């Protein structure tokens, strides 16, 4: 069910939610958190779809704050105005979705727009699927959030965005560039847990030039293993998007985990048969669901983004190809 509320207020939206619950019983009360999605006008649906899918694992209230980022919400020709839409039932997965489209001066106070709609005594998670503030933890919505999720790969310059996150990191921050590494980190850790347990002496990481995950993976490996890491960045025309591969050098021979075709990686180890592994690029739903499984700070991400990345760039070990 979808209820449109043109030219409305937060108070009217709250009353409409109560009315929907009392009349139709469509809105359940067993929500575990409030997810606030901050996006640009016209770019809401992909994020809403991912949130709806993730809500089946994490029942929640979803509040979408949609403004005109290009003009800072102040030059839309509509004056100060708030249009809202409430989605429940089949249109909202296992959540309830409140879409707030703010124009003009109404878009200048994002915290004020959502404060009256937050679930009481429930954690608040804020997600910027597109453009994000330079310092998310001190932004108006970031200050009220338990977790703050960004996506460096969607910024104009992914690597500059990642470096900015490194300088402004605060506990509770995370980025989908890190979440997309989960399968790679799990596979590499599993390989190193097997005999002959030889120490890694050198590492090479390669990926697409628009993949900040490649840089984070190199930083994680250097931070954890304390060995030199070379990272190479190739144009997407020369290979698939995302991470292309990792080579771990050891005295008995290298371990190679290389993804030459989408979704499949080849694992090669000395004295063992070659294996093809399923290693797809993770979609928004999977990344969001994983991040919502924990509402405490991700300490390892904090170490990698604030320390490991700095170590990688300051102690520049060289590059396998074109380096940022």
GUKOL-427081 format. One line per field, with one value per residue (C-alpha): residue number from 1; residue in three letters; x, y negated, z. Coordinates in Angstrom, 2 decimals, padded with zeros to 5 digits, always signed. Each point is the difference from the previous one (the first is absolute). Layout:
! GUKOL-427081
i <- (NUM/...)
aa <- (ALA/...)
c1 <- (X/...)
c2 <- (Y/...)
c3 <- (Z/...)
This chain:
! GUKOL-427081
i <- (1/2/3/4/5/6/7/8/9/10/11/12/13/14/15/16/17/18/19/20/21/22/23/24/25/26/27/28/29/30/31/32/33/34/35/36/37/38/39/40/41/42/43/44/45/46/47/48/49/50/51/52/53/54/55/56/57/58/59/60/61/62/63/64/65/66/67/68/69/70/71/72/73/74/75/76/77/78/79/80/81/82/83/84/85/86/87/88/89/90/91/92/93/94/95/96/97/98/99/100/101/102/103/104/105/106/107/108/109/110/111/112/113/114/115/116/117/118/119/120/121/122/123/124/125/126/127/128/129/130/131/132/133/134/135/136/137/138/139/140/141/142/143/144/145/146/147/148/149/150/151/152/153/154/155/156/157/158/159/160/161/162/163/164/165/166/167/168/169/170/171/172/173/174/175/176/177/178/179/180/181/182/183/184/185/186/187/188/189/190/191/192/193/194/195/196/197/198/199/200/201/202/203/204/205/206/207/208/209/210/211/212/213/214/215/216/217/218/219/220/221/222/223/224/225/226/227/228/229/230/231/232/233/234/235/236/237/238/239/240/241/242/243/244/245/246/247/248/249/250/251/252/253/254/255/256/257/258/259/260/261/262/263/264/265/266/267/268/269/270/271/272/273/274/275/276/277/278/279/280/281/282/283/284/285/286/287/288/289/290/291/292/293/294/295/296/297/298/299/300/301/302/303/304/305/306/307/308/309/310/311/312/313/314/315/316/317/318/319/320/321/322/323/324)
aa <- (UNK/UNK/UNK/UNK/UNK/UNK/UNK/UNK/UNK/UNK/UNK/UNK/UNK/UNK/UNK/UNK/UNK/UNK/UNK/UNK/UNK/UNK/UNK/UNK/UNK/UNK/UNK/UNK/UNK/UNK/UNK/UNK/UNK/UNK/UNK/UNK/UNK/UNK/UNK/UNK/UNK/UNK/UNK/UNK/UNK/UNK/UNK/UNK/UNK/UNK/UNK/UNK/UNK/UNK/UNK/UNK/UNK/UNK/UNK/UNK/UNK/UNK/UNK/UNK/UNK/UNK/UNK/UNK/UNK/UNK/UNK/UNK/UNK/UNK/UNK/UNK/UNK/UNK/UNK/UNK/UNK/UNK/UNK/UNK/UNK/UNK/UNK/UNK/UNK/UNK/UNK/UNK/UNK/UNK/UNK/UNK/UNK/UNK/UNK/UNK/UNK/UNK/UNK/UNK/UNK/UNK/UNK/UNK/UNK/UNK/UNK/UNK/UNK/UNK/UNK/UNK/UNK/UNK/UNK/UNK/UNK/UNK/UNK/UNK/UNK/UNK/UNK/UNK/UNK/UNK/UNK/UNK/UNK/UNK/UNK/UNK/UNK/UNK/UNK/UNK/UNK/UNK/UNK/UNK/UNK/UNK/UNK/UNK/UNK/UNK/UNK/UNK/UNK/UNK/UNK/UNK/UNK/UNK/UNK/UNK/UNK/UNK/UNK/UNK/UNK/UNK/UNK/UNK/UNK/UNK/UNK/UNK/UNK/UNK/UNK/UNK/UNK/UNK/UNK/UNK/UNK/UNK/UNK/UNK/UNK/UNK/UNK/UNK/UNK/UNK/UNK/UNK/UNK/UNK/UNK/UNK/UNK/UNK/UNK/UNK/UNK/UNK/UNK/UNK/UNK/UNK/UNK/UNK/UNK/UNK/UNK/UNK/UNK/UNK/UNK/UNK/UNK/UNK/UNK/UNK/UNK/UNK/UNK/UNK/UNK/UNK/UNK/UNK/UNK/UNK/UNK/UNK/UNK/UNK/UNK/UNK/UNK/UNK/UNK/UNK/UNK/UNK/UNK/UNK/UNK/UNK/UNK/UNK/UNK/UNK/UNK/UNK/UNK/UNK/UNK/UNK/UNK/UNK/UNK/UNK/UNK/UNK/UNK/UNK/UNK/UNK/UNK/UNK/UNK/UNK/UNK/UNK/UNK/UNK/UNK/UNK/UNK/UNK/UNK/UNK/UNK/UNK/UNK/UNK/UNK/UNK/UNK/UNK/UNK/UNK/UNK/UNK/UNK/UNK/UNK/UNK/UNK/UNK/UNK/UNK/UNK/UNK/UNK/UNK/UNK/UNK/UNK/UNK/UNK/UNK/UNK/UNK/UNK/UNK/UNK/UNK/UNK/UNK/UNK/UNK/UNK/UNK/UNK/UNK)
c1 <- (+000.00/+001.25/-001.33/+001.01/+000.16/+000.74/+001.06/-000.01/+001.78/+001.74/-002.92/-002.50/+002.22/+000.09/-003.78/-000.39/+002.23/-002.15/-003.18/+001.34/+000.92/-003.34/-002.18/+001.84/+002.48/+002.48/+002.86/+001.57/+001.74/+002.90/+002.65/+003.61/+001.42/-000.64/+001.85/+000.31/+000.94/+001.32/-000.15/-000.72/-003.40/-000.80/+002.69/-001.93/-001.32/+003.16/+000.77/-003.61/+000.00/+003.21/-001.42/-003.24/+001.98/+002.23/-003.06/-000.97/+003.07/-000.16/-003.58/+000.30/-001.49/+001.54/+000.02/+001.18/+001.12/+000.13/+001.23/+001.49/+003.71/+001.09/-001.68/+000.25/-003.76/-000.33/-000.65/-002.68/-002.63/-002.51/+000.65/+000.11/-001.99/-000.06/-001.68/-000.24/-000.94/-000.66/+000.48/-001.09/-000.85/+001.08/+001.51/+002.42/+001.26/+000.12/+000.48/-001.99/+001.40/-000.46/+001.24/+000.60/+000.58/+001.09/+000.30/+001.37/+000.56/-001.75/+003.06/+002.45/-000.80/+000.22/+000.23/-003.21/-001.78/+000.67/+000.08/-003.74/-000.09/+002.77/-000.96/+000.35/+002.80/+001.26/+003.41/+000.28/+002.05/+000.60/+000.93/+001.22/-000.22/+001.22/+001.74/+000.90/+001.25/+003.75/-000.27/-003.01/+000.39/-000.42/-002.81/-003.49/-001.23/+003.33/-000.06/-003.18/+001.09/+001.42/+001.44/+000.83/+000.30/+001.54/+001.02/+003.26/-000.49/-002.92/+001.96/+001.40/+003.53/-000.17/+003.59/-000.16/-003.23/+001.72/+002.90/-002.51/-001.68/+003.43/+000.60/-003.46/-000.67/-002.00/-001.20/-003.25/+001.09/+000.18/+000.11/-001.32/+003.49/+000.93/-003.16/+000.68/+003.28/-001.62/+000.13/+003.56/+001.21/-001.70/+001.54/+003.51/-000.18/-001.15/+002.92/+002.57/-001.51/+001.05/+003.47/+002.87/-000.47/+002.91/+000.26/-001.07/+002.94/-001.59/-003.50/-001.46/-003.60/-001.61/-003.39/-001.95/+000.88/-003.45/+000.15/+000.84/-000.39/+003.31/+001.80/-001.73/+000.89/+003.65/-000.12/-001.60/+002.61/+002.89/-001.47/-000.62/+003.07/+002.54/+001.64/+000.49/-003.06/-000.06/-003.34/-000.86/-002.97/-001.09/-002.70/-003.26/+000.45/+002.97/-001.91/-003.06/-001.12/+000.89/+002.94/+001.88/+002.32/+002.44/+003.40/+001.60/+003.69/+001.43/+003.25/-001.76/-001.78/-002.68/-003.67/-002.10/-003.65/-000.94/-003.42/+000.36/-003.73/-002.94/-001.09/+002.65/+003.53/+002.79/+002.00/+003.47/+002.32/+003.30/-000.44/-003.80/-002.56/-001.43/-003.49/-002.72/-001.84/-003.21/+001.08/-002.65/-000.11/-002.40/-003.22/-001.51/-002.37/+002.79/+002.25/-002.79/-001.21/+003.52/+000.56/-003.32/+001.01/+002.23/-000.84/+003.25/+003.06/+001.98/+003.40/+001.89/-001.33/+001.00/+003.57/+000.28/-001.49/+001.79/+003.29/+000.43/-000.82/+002.42/+002.72/-000.59/+000.26/+002.78/+002.23/-000.62/+001.20/-000.49/-002.70/-000.65/-001.31/-001.54/-000.16/-002.25)
c2 <- (+000.00/-003.48/-003.19/-003.33/-003.11/-003.06/-003.29/+001.46/-000.18/+002.50/-000.19/+000.94/+002.90/+001.37/-000.24/+001.81/+002.85/+000.40/-000.07/+002.67/+002.22/-000.42/+000.42/+002.65/+001.56/-000.15/-001.41/+002.38/-001.33/+002.47/-002.25/+000.36/-003.22/-003.08/-000.21/-003.51/-000.10/-003.33/-000.38/-002.38/-000.60/+002.69/+002.40/+001.65/+003.25/+002.14/-000.77/+000.64/+003.35/+001.04/-001.11/+001.93/+003.17/-000.50/-000.64/+003.67/+000.67/-003.25/-001.29/-003.77/-003.36/-001.53/-003.78/-001.30/-003.64/-001.13/-003.50/-001.87/+000.34/-001.75/-003.22/+000.57/+000.22/-003.76/-000.62/+002.42/-002.57/+001.58/-001.96/+001.70/+003.19/+003.53/+002.81/+003.39/+003.53/+002.88/+003.56/+003.01/+003.62/+001.45/-003.32/-000.08/+003.54/+000.68/-003.68/-003.19/-002.59/-003.75/-001.99/-003.71/-002.18/-003.40/-003.16/-003.45/-001.02/+003.17/+001.97/-001.99/+001.74/+003.73/+000.87/-001.93/+001.90/+003.43/-000.65/+000.37/+003.21/+001.98/+003.12/-000.60/+001.88/+001.53/-000.45/-002.36/+000.94/-002.61/+001.08/-002.26/+002.20/-002.84/-003.25/-000.33/-002.86/-000.43/+000.88/+002.24/+000.27/-003.75/-000.45/-000.78/+003.57/+001.62/-001.46/+001.91/+003.31/+003.12/+001.12/-002.11/+001.76/-001.54/+001.36/-001.39/+001.72/-002.34/-003.19/-002.12/+001.09/+003.31/-000.12/-003.60/+000.88/+002.94/-002.21/-002.50/+002.78/+000.91/-003.52/-000.45/+003.53/+000.28/+003.20/+001.05/-000.96/+002.64/+000.14/+002.50/+000.09/+001.92/+002.14/+001.22/+001.50/+002.51/+002.96/-000.81/-000.34/+003.23/+001.96/-001.38/+000.66/+003.57/+000.62/-001.27/+002.19/+003.11/+001.64/-000.49/-003.27/-001.73/-003.73/-002.35/-002.05/-002.21/-000.83/-001.32/-001.25/-001.08/-001.45/-002.44/-003.67/-000.85/+002.58/-001.48/+003.54/+000.88/-002.63/+001.08/+003.65/-000.95/-002.07/+002.86/+002.52/-002.32/-000.88/+003.64/+001.69/-002.84/+000.68/-002.16/-000.28/-001.09/-001.08/-000.44/-001.82/+000.73/-001.69/+001.93/+000.55/+002.23/+002.24/+000.46/-002.56/+000.27/+002.01/+002.05/+002.10/+000.55/+001.72/+001.03/+000.86/+002.71/+001.98/+003.14/-001.80/-002.64/+000.19/-001.61/-000.96/-001.57/-001.00/-000.12/+000.38/-001.49/+001.91/+002.76/-000.03/+002.50/+001.16/+001.35/+001.38/+001.93/+003.79/-000.25/+000.10/-003.24/-000.85/-002.23/-001.86/-002.00/-003.55/-002.41/-003.74/-000.59/-001.89/-002.79/+002.32/+002.31/-002.90/-001.76/+003.16/+000.78/-003.48/+000.11/+003.23/-001.99/-003.32/-000.39/-001.59/+002.15/-000.24/+001.83/-002.36/-002.89/+001.31/+000.64/-003.33/-002.19/+001.89/+002.66/-002.32/-002.61/+002.64/+001.22/-003.47/-001.40/+003.08/+000.24/+003.46/-000.56/+000.80/+002.92/-002.42/-003.46/-001.16/-002.65)
c3 <- (+000.00/-000.91/+001.56/-001.56/+002.18/-002.17/+001.62/+003.51/+003.36/+002.27/+002.41/-002.70/-001.09/+003.57/+000.28/-003.33/+001.22/+003.12/-002.11/-002.39/+002.93/+001.75/-003.08/-001.94/+002.37/-002.87/+002.04/+002.48/+003.08/+000.28/-001.51/+001.12/-001.44/-002.10/-003.31/-001.43/-003.69/-001.29/-003.76/-002.86/-001.53/-002.56/+001.26/+002.83/-001.46/-000.16/+003.63/+001.05/-001.80/+001.78/+003.35/-000.62/-000.72/+003.05/+002.20/-000.25/+002.13/+001.98/+000.53/+000.13/-000.80/-003.11/-000.36/-003.37/-000.03/-003.61/-000.89/-002.94/+000.77/-003.17/+001.03/+003.75/+000.11/-000.34/-003.68/-001.12/-000.93/+002.38/+003.17/+003.40/-000.32/+001.39/-001.94/+001.70/-000.89/+002.39/-001.26/+002.03/-000.64/-003.33/-001.09/+002.93/+000.58/+003.73/+000.76/-000.22/-002.39/+000.38/-002.98/+000.67/-003.05/+001.23/-002.10/+000.65/+003.61/+001.18/-001.11/+002.11/+003.30/-000.63/+003.68/+000.68/-002.77/+001.51/+003.77/+000.49/-002.06/+001.71/+001.95/+003.72/+001.81/-003.26/-001.62/-002.96/-003.07/-002.72/-003.53/-002.79/-003.15/-002.22/+000.88/+003.67/+002.22/+000.32/+003.69/+000.55/+003.79/+000.49/-002.53/+001.24/-000.45/+000.82/+003.51/+000.90/-001.56/+001.61/-003.35/-003.07/-003.38/-003.12/-003.40/-001.36/-003.35/-000.77/+000.59/-002.83/+000.97/+001.95/+001.20/+001.20/+001.81/+001.70/+001.11/+001.36/+002.00/+001.37/+001.30/+001.52/+001.30/+003.23/+001.72/-001.66/-003.53/-002.71/-003.78/-002.55/-001.52/+003.16/+000.07/-003.54/+001.28/+002.34/-002.41/-001.07/+003.59/+001.04/-002.89/+000.53/+003.75/-000.66/-002.37/+002.50/+002.73/-001.95/+000.09/-000.70/+001.99/-001.73/+000.62/-002.79/-001.24/-002.66/-001.28/-003.24/-000.26/-003.27/-000.89/-002.11/+000.12/+001.38/+002.84/+003.42/+001.37/-001.68/+002.04/+003.22/-000.63/-000.48/+003.19/+001.95/-001.16/+000.82/+003.39/+000.95/-001.48/+000.37/-003.38/-003.12/-002.24/-003.65/-001.40/-003.66/-001.50/-003.56/-002.11/-000.04/-003.76/+000.85/+002.39/+002.10/+002.56/+003.68/+001.29/-002.59/+002.11/+002.87/-000.07/+003.30/-000.37/+002.26/-000.08/-001.21/-002.85/-000.47/+000.88/-002.74/+000.31/-003.33/-001.38/-003.78/-000.75/+001.92/+003.13/-000.25/+001.45/-000.58/+003.04/-000.72/+002.69/-000.14/-000.14/-000.07/-002.80/-001.31/+001.23/-001.41/+002.75/-000.02/+000.80/-001.34/+000.51/+002.86/-000.67/+002.08/+001.84/+001.20/+001.05/+001.88/+001.74/+001.18/+001.41/+001.87/+001.77/+002.30/+001.60/+001.91/-001.62/-002.43/+001.70/-002.74/-002.67/+002.23/+000.24/-003.72/-001.15/+002.55/+000.40/-002.69/-002.89/+001.32/+000.37/-003.55/-001.52/+002.20/-000.25/-003.73/-000.99/-003.70/-002.51/-002.29/-002.64/+000.14/+003.62/+001.52)
